């Protein structure tokens, strides 16, 4: 659709229950759905986003007691960082990411918190 569209009723997204794997980008569990609920994890194990494409959206809910790693796909970035570098998703928290272009996932924050030096801390 390239113009205005109306949706009557509900929009249903794909939902997956996920277990983390590996401690590197190459061994992390690849996410396949829009909404991903992590139910099994060990500290520093990870999940990997699908290849970035403008307009894609992914939600990750870490329902475990372990901090996990969220890796971009090969050669992609998260928040304009270095290619292939993971972000940590704390236990019992969530992360929503949207692709701003064909290589970069941006974390969507309901509120941005900065320290006194102006550095983003969440």
Secondary structure as UniProt FT lines:
FT   STRAND          15..19
FT   TURN            25..27
FT   STRAND          29..30
FT   STRAND          35..40
FT   TURN            43..44
FT   STRAND          46..48
FT   TURN            54..55
FT   STRAND          57..62
FT   STRAND          68..71
FT   TURN            74..75
FT   STRAND          77..78
FT   TURN            79..80
FT   TURN            83..84
FT   STRAND          87..89
FT   TURN            91..92
FT   STRAND          93..99
FT   STRAND          104..108
FT   TURN            116..117
//
